[in-house]
Amino acid sequence: MLKLSERSRKVLRAIYKGLGVTAVSMAFHACPIETEHGWVEYGMPPDYPVREEFYIRGQVRAIYNDYKPIKGITVIVVDADNTYPYYSTTTYDFGDFYIYVPKQDSYTIIFTDVDGERNGGRFKQLEMTLTMEEVLALKGEPLFINLELEPKSEAEAEESAE
């Protein structure tokens, strides 16, 4: 076995310490963490098609409930002909949504409640059209969408009265 000099041991010890600190910092950096907007995870980004060029983020809120965020609203982006939905997502815990849209003249976005009463009531579907200029004017700022409750049918109103 080869015996190392004191100086060689110090150099190796410094190298091992540096490698250890680097490994620990990378391990903590790679862990998902929880923020006010949900879980943040690191790694390779999703593989979005090349044609997607604009990023729209926003929050869906309930009008009747002091504009509190609504989880579980489906956000659908429809193609230019309003015939085919080419992107959809669901709002996260804090009503947030993030969508990528291609470069085109206008965007039709549909917000619909698919889970019924589970998110605090049945909300009316909202369809909105944004122009490319409106999307560019957002400059990464959130788009706030306020949804109203659907009125209850007569049968539901009678059930809740009992």
Summary of the structure (lengths in Angstrom):
residues: 162
radius of gyration: 25.0
end to end distance: 88.0
largest distance: 90.4
contacts: 378
relative contact order: 0.16
helix: 27%
strand: 36%
